[in-house]
């Protein structure tokens, strides 16, 4: 536990040394909500959205955004780079097993995601009167399942990528289409039934739907949670089988 704690603190320090990563992981989702909230059309109640406003929808989309960025791009690139530079191999010869490094990465990134999501909801509430999640326990469950699914995919990317640059590139290729189905460019509620159905089977589409359900006061749908569990199991097992320390 001492080794894990020290590694986690070190990973936080390394994260803070990258200003652009800090900005996009912590500040940018809130900035995005702030910009979109100042679009007049996004503040109008829309009957087609069940009486909600577009800005009401974007808070959960922004929370999904930070999980996607950290889980699909940041963490895989770091882990693949550590393997490429021999850091994981050297750790495997010491009492501090490299699984501690994997755990430290997950703890650090999920904590950062929680801070960023909290800022998103704070900005939404204070600046645009967006309601806080009405189903707190359900929201925590949805956030946990979504994070687990996204990071399972991310660790799989780190397992198959030959180096850090490749991991970052693969993550970027996955990020944009998956965030499309999460509603970043157009809320899922405005998509055609076919696109929404496809999105329901993606980790970010299912995750955003589960977060939205909980934010609206309902328990996350069983279908969304099952999709997320399937990603955790499938990609988690694949990553465990394929991941190499060198």
C-alpha positions in Angstrom: 0.0 0.0 0.0 2.9 2.4 0.7 4.4 1.7 -2.7 1.0 2.2 -4.4 0.5 5.5 -2.5 3.9 6.8 -3.5 3.4 5.8 -7.1 0.0 7.5 -7.2 1.4 10.7 -5.8 4.2 10.6 -8.4 1.7 10.1 -11.2 -0.3 13.1 -10.0 2.9 15.2 -10.0 3.8 14.1 -13.5 0.3 14.9 -14.6 0.6 18.4 -13.3 3.8 19.0 -15.2 1.9 18.9 -18.5 -0.1 22.1 -18.7 -2.0 21.2 -21.9 -3.1 17.9 -20.5 -4.2 19.5 -17.2 -6.2 22.1 -19.2 -8.0 19.6 -21.4 -8.6 17.1 -18.6 -9.7 19.5 -15.9 -10.6 22.9 -17.3 -11.7 22.3 -20.9 -15.0 20.4 -20.2 -16.1 23.2 -17.9 -15.0 25.8 -20.5 -17.0 23.8 -23.1 -20.1 24.0 -20.9 -19.6 27.7 -20.4 -19.3 28.4 -24.1 -22.3 26.3 -25.1 -24.4 27.7 -22.2 -24.0 31.2 -23.7 -25.6 30.2 -27.0 -29.1 31.6 -26.7 -30.7 28.6 -28.5 -29.2 26.2 -26.0 -30.9 27.9 -23.1 -34.4 27.6 -24.5 -36.7 24.9 -23.3 -37.3 22.4 -26.1 -40.4 20.2 -26.1 -38.6 17.8 -28.4 -36.1 17.2 -25.6 -38.8 16.5 -23.1 -38.9 20.0 -21.8 -35.2 20.1 -21.2 -32.7 22.6 -22.6 -29.7 21.6 -24.8 -27.3 22.9 -22.1 -29.0 20.6 -19.6 -27.9 17.7 -21.8 -24.3 18.8 -22.2 -23.2 18.5 -18.6 -23.3 14.7 -18.7 -21.8 14.8 -22.2 -18.9 16.9 -20.8 -18.5 14.4 -17.9 -18.3 11.6 -20.5 -15.8 13.7 -22.5 -13.2 13.7 -19.7 -13.5 10.0 -19.1 -12.9 9.4 -22.8 -9.9 11.7 -23.0 -8.2 10.2 -20.0 -9.2 6.6 -20.6 -8.6 6.4 -24.3 -5.7 8.7 -24.8 -3.9 9.8 -21.7 -3.6 6.5 -19.7 -2.8 4.2 -22.7 -0.1 6.5 -24.0 1.6 6.7 -20.6 1.5 3.0 -20.0 2.7 2.1 -23.5 5.5 4.7 -23.1 6.5 3.2 -19.7 6.7 -0.2 -21.3 8.6 1.2 -24.3 11.2 2.8 -22.1 11.7 -0.3 -20.0 10.2 1.2 -16.8 7.7 -1.6 -16.3 10.3 -4.3 -17.0 12.7 -2.8 -14.4 9.8 -2.6 -11.9 9.0 -6.2 -12.4 12.5 -7.1 -10.9 11.8 -5.2 -7.7 9.3 -5.8 -4.8 7.2 -3.0 -6.4 5.4 -5.0 -9.0 4.4 -3.1 -12.2 0.7 -3.8 -11.4 1.1 -1.1 -8.8 1.9 1.3 -11.6 -1.2 0.2 -13.5 -3.3 0.7 -10.3 -1.7 4.1 -9.7 -2.5 5.3 -13.2 -6.1 4.2 -12.8 -6.5 5.9 -9.4 -4.9 9.1 -10.6 -7.0 9.3 -13.8 -10.3 8.5 -12.2 -9.7 11.0 -9.4 -8.9 13.7 -12.0 -12.1 12.7 -13.9 -14.1 13.1 -10.7 -12.7 16.6 -10.1 -13.4 17.6 -13.7 -16.9 16.3 -13.5 -17.6 18.1 -10.3 -16.4 21.4 -11.9 -18.6 20.7 -14.9 -21.7 20.4 -12.8 -20.7 23.4 -10.6 -20.4 25.6 -13.7 -23.6 24.3 -15.1 -25.5 24.9 -11.8 -24.0 28.3 -11.0 -23.9 29.8 -14.5 -26.9 28.2 -16.2 -29.1 26.8 -13.4 -28.6 23.2 -14.6 -30.0 20.8 -12.0 -27.5 18.7 -10.1 -27.9 14.9 -10.5 -31.2 13.9 -8.9 -30.3 10.3 -8.4 -26.9 10.6 -6.6 -26.4 6.9 -6.0 -27.4 6.0 -9.5 -25.1 8.7 -10.9 -22.2 7.3 -8.9 -23.0 3.8 -10.2 -23.2 5.1 -13.8 -20.0 7.0 -13.5 -18.2 4.0 -12.0 -19.4 1.6 -14.7 -18.6 4.1 -17.5 -15.1 4.7 -16.1 -14.5 1.0 -15.8 -15.6 0.3 -19.4 -13.6 3.2 -20.9 -10.4 2.4 -19.0 -10.8 -1.3 -19.9 -10.7 -0.3 -23.5 -7.8 2.0 -22.8 -5.7 -0.6 -21.1 -6.4 -2.9 -24.1 -5.1 -0.2 -26.4 -2.0 0.1 -24.2 -1.6 -3.7 -24.4 -1.6 -3.9 -28.2 0.1 -0.6 -29.1 3.9 -1.0 -29.8 4.8 2.3 -28.2 3.4 5.5 -26.7 2.8 7.4 -29.9 0.9 4.5 -31.4 -1.2 4.2 -28.3 -2.1 7.9 -28.5 -2.9 7.6 -32.1 -5.2 4.6 -31.6 -6.9 6.3 -28.7 -7.5 9.4 -30.9 -9.0 7.2 -33.7 -11.4 5.7 -31.1 -12.1 9.0 -29.3 -13.9 10.9 -32.1 -16.4 8.3 -33.3 -17.2 7.2 -29.7 -17.7 10.8 -28.6 -20.0 11.3 -31.5 -22.2 8.6 -30.2 -22.0 10.1 -26.8 -23.5 13.3 -28.2 -20.6 15.7 -28.3 -21.4 17.1 -31.7 -25.2 16.6 -31.5 -27.0 15.4 -28.3 -28.2 11.8 -28.6 -31.8 13.0 -28.2 -31.5 14.7 -31.6 -30.1 11.7 -33.4 -32.0 9.4 -35.7 -33.3 6.2 -34.1 -30.7 4.2 -36.0 -27.8 6.3 -34.8 -29.1 6.2 -31.2 -29.5 2.5 -31.4 -25.9 2.1 -32.6 -24.7 4.5 -29.9 -26.5 2.4 -27.2 -23.9 -0.4 -27.9 -20.8 1.8 -27.6 -19.2 2.4 -24.3 -19.5 6.1 -24.4 -23.1 6.1 -25.8 -24.2 3.7 -23.1 -22.3 5.6 -20.5 -23.7 8.9 -21.4 -27.2 7.5 -21.4 -26.7 6.0 -17.9 -25.3 9.3 -16.6 -28.2 11.2 -18.2 -30.8 8.9 -16.7 -29.3 9.3 -13.2 -29.0 13.1 -13.6 -32.7 13.2 -14.6 -33.7 11.4 -11.4 -34.1 7.8 -12.8 -32.0 4.8 -12.1 -29.5 4.1 -14.9 -31.2 1.7 -17.5 -30.3 -2.0 -17.1 -29.5 -2.1 -20.9 -26.9 0.6 -20.6 -25.3 -0.9 -17.5 -25.2 -4.4 -19.2 -23.4 -2.9 -22.2 -20.8 -1.3 -19.9 -20.3 -4.5 -18.0 -19.8 -6.3 -21.3 -17.0 -3.9 -22.3 -15.4 -4.3 -18.9 -15.4 -8.1 -19.1 -14.4 -8.4 -22.8 -11.7 -5.8 -22.9 -10.5 -6.3 -19.4 -9.9 -10.0 -20.0 -8.3 -9.3 -23.4 -6.0 -6.7 -21.8 -5.0 -9.0 -19.0 -4.1 -11.7 -21.5 -2.2 -9.5 -24.0 -0.5 -6.9 -21.7 3.2 -7.4 -21.4 5.6 -5.6 -19.1 8.3 -5.4 -21.8 
